Amino acid sequence: MRAYNDMYNLNYLVLRYFNVYGPRMDLHGVYTEVMVRWLDCIDRGTPPVIFVDGKQTMDFIYVEDVAFANILALKSDIREDVFNIGSGSETSLIELLNMILRLTGSSLKIEFREERKINPVRRRLSNTEKAEKMLKFKPRFTLEEGLKKLIEWRNKNLAVDL
C-alpha cells in the first residue's frame, strides 16, 4: 500500500478487524464461526464442544461496530495509518459459550476435548487506544447485546431456509 501510495499518490487507511460476528454471518460454510457451530449444537440438543479448557480468549467485535469504524475512517482526514478494530476486551471461550447457553435457555453440558493443532493461539486481544484517540472509535454494542441480535437473526434466517 505504501508503494502504491508512493507510485500513484493513492491514499490509504488500514482497519485491522478482530473477531467480527453478527447478522449475515455464514451459517453453512466450512469456516463457520464457533458461535454458529455452538448454536447448531444447541438446536440439535447435542453438547457443544470446547477444545482444551476453554480459557483461550478472543476479542469479539459486533458487525455494526465494524461498519461504524469504517464510516469514521472514511470521514477522517487521517492517511497512511493502521488501526485495530476490536472491542479492546477479551472473552474466554468458556465465558462465551456459557453466555450463549444462557441466552438460548439451554441446559446442555459442555463437552471438553483434546487440543487441536489447527489454531493453537491462546489469547487474542486488540489494542484499540489508537482508534479511540484518532478516529474516536468506541464499540457501541456489548458482547451480550450483539449475541442477542445474532441469535435473533439466525433464528429468523433458519426459519426461512426450512
C-alpha positions as CSV (number, residue, x, y, z in Angstrom):
1,M,0.0,0.0,0.0
2,R,2.8,2.3,0.8
3,A,4.5,1.5,-2.6
4,Y,1.2,2.2,-4.4
5,N,0.8,5.5,-2.5
6,D,4.3,6.5,-3.5
7,M,3.9,5.5,-7.1
8,Y,0.3,6.7,-7.7
9,N,-0.5,9.0,-4.8
10,L,-3.2,6.7,-3.7
11,N,-4.1,7.4,-0.1
12,Y,-4.9,4.6,2.3
13,L,-6.1,3.8,5.8
14,V,-6.0,0.2,7.1
15,L,-8.5,-1.2,9.6
16,R,-7.5,-4.5,11.1
17,Y,-10.6,-6.2,12.3
18,F,-10.6,-8.7,15.1
19,N,-13.3,-11.4,15.5
20,V,-16.3,-10.0,13.8
21,Y,-19.7,-11.6,14.5
22,G,-23.3,-10.7,13.9
23,P,-26.2,-10.9,11.4
24,R,-25.3,-12.2,7.9
25,M,-22.5,-14.5,9.2
26,D,-22.1,-17.6,7.1
27,L,-24.4,-20.2,8.7
28,H,-23.5,-23.1,6.5
29,G,-19.9,-22.7,5.3
30,V,-16.8,-24.7,6.2
31,Y,-15.3,-21.8,8.1
32,T,-18.4,-21.0,10.1
33,E,-17.5,-19.3,13.3
34,V,-17.6,-21.2,16.6
35,M,-20.7,-19.2,17.7
36,V,-22.7,-20.6,14.8
37,R,-21.4,-24.1,15.4
38,W,-22.4,-24.0,19.1
39,L,-25.9,-22.7,18.2
40,D,-26.3,-25.6,15.8
41,C,-25.4,-28.0,18.6
42,I,-27.9,-26.4,20.9
43,D,-30.6,-26.7,18.2
44,R,-29.7,-30.4,17.8
45,G,-29.6,-31.0,21.5
46,T,-26.0,-32.2,21.3
47,P,-23.3,-31.0,23.7
48,P,-21.3,-28.0,22.4
49,V,-17.6,-28.8,22.2
50,I,-14.7,-26.8,23.6
51,F,-11.1,-27.8,22.9
52,V,-8.8,-27.9,25.9
53,D,-10.1,-25.9,28.9
54,G,-12.0,-23.0,27.3
55,K,-9.6,-20.4,28.7
56,Q,-8.5,-19.4,25.3
57,T,-9.6,-15.8,24.8
58,M,-10.7,-13.8,21.8
59,D,-11.6,-10.1,21.1
60,F,-15.1,-10.1,19.6
61,I,-16.5,-7.1,17.8
62,Y,-20.1,-6.7,16.6
63,V,-20.6,-6.2,12.8
64,E,-22.4,-2.9,13.3
65,D,-19.4,-1.6,15.3
66,V,-17.2,-2.6,12.4
67,A,-19.4,-0.7,10.0
68,F,-19.3,2.3,12.3
69,A,-15.5,2.2,12.4
70,N,-15.4,2.1,8.5
71,I,-17.6,5.3,8.4
72,L,-15.3,7.0,10.9
73,A,-12.3,6.1,8.8
74,L,-13.9,7.3,5.6
75,K,-14.8,10.6,7.2
76,S,-11.4,11.0,8.7
77,D,-8.6,13.1,7.2
78,I,-6.0,10.5,8.5
79,R,-4.0,8.8,5.8
80,E,-1.2,6.2,5.7
81,D,-2.1,4.6,9.0
82,V,-3.3,1.3,10.5
83,F,-5.9,0.8,13.3
84,N,-7.1,-2.2,15.3
85,I,-10.9,-2.5,15.3
86,G,-12.0,-4.7,18.1
87,S,-13.7,-4.4,21.4
88,G,-10.5,-4.0,23.3
89,S,-11.6,-6.7,25.8
90,E,-11.1,-10.4,25.8
91,T,-13.6,-13.1,26.4
92,S,-12.7,-16.7,27.1
93,L,-14.4,-19.3,25.0
94,I,-16.0,-20.9,28.2
95,E,-17.4,-17.4,29.1
96,L,-18.7,-17.0,25.5
97,L,-20.3,-20.5,25.4
98,N,-21.9,-20.0,28.9
99,M,-23.4,-16.7,27.7
100,I,-24.8,-18.4,24.6
101,L,-26.3,-21.2,26.6
102,R,-27.9,-18.7,29.0
103,L,-29.3,-16.5,26.1
104,T,-30.8,-19.6,24.4
105,G,-32.1,-21.0,27.6
106,S,-30.2,-24.2,27.1
107,S,-29.2,-26.6,29.9
108,L,-26.8,-28.6,27.8
109,K,-23.5,-29.6,29.3
110,I,-20.2,-28.6,27.6
111,E,-18.1,-31.4,26.2
112,F,-14.3,-30.8,26.5
113,R,-11.9,-32.4,24.0
114,E,-8.2,-32.5,23.5
115,E,-6.4,-29.6,21.9
116,R,-6.3,-29.5,18.1
117,K,-3.2,-28.3,16.4
118,I,-5.2,-26.2,13.9
119,N,-5.2,-22.9,15.8
120,P,-3.2,-23.1,19.0
121,V,-3.3,-19.3,19.8
122,R,-4.4,-19.0,23.4
123,R,-5.0,-15.2,23.5
124,R,-6.3,-12.6,21.1
125,L,-6.8,-9.0,22.3
126,S,-6.7,-5.8,20.2
127,N,-5.2,-2.6,21.4
128,T,-7.8,-0.1,20.3
129,E,-6.3,3.0,22.0
130,K,-5.1,4.5,18.7
131,A,-8.5,4.0,17.1
132,E,-10.2,5.6,20.1
133,K,-7.9,8.5,20.2
134,M,-7.5,9.3,16.5
135,L,-10.8,8.0,14.9
136,K,-12.9,8.5,18.0
137,F,-14.0,4.8,17.7
138,K,-15.5,3.1,20.6
139,P,-17.7,0.0,20.3
140,R,-21.4,0.7,21.0
141,F,-22.5,-2.9,21.5
142,T,-21.7,-5.2,24.3
143,L,-21.0,-8.9,23.6
144,E,-24.3,-9.9,25.1
145,E,-26.2,-7.3,23.1
146,G,-24.5,-8.5,19.9
147,L,-25.1,-12.1,20.7
148,K,-28.8,-11.5,21.2
149,K,-29.0,-9.8,17.8
150,L,-27.1,-12.7,16.2
151,I,-29.3,-15.3,17.7
152,E,-32.5,-13.5,16.7
153,W,-31.2,-13.0,13.1
154,R,-30.1,-16.6,12.9
155,N,-33.4,-18.0,14.1
156,K,-35.3,-15.9,11.5
157,N,-32.8,-16.9,8.8
158,L,-33.0,-20.6,9.6
159,A,-36.8,-20.5,9.6
160,V,-36.7,-19.1,6.0
161,D,-34.2,-21.9,5.0
162,L,-36.6,-24.7,6.2
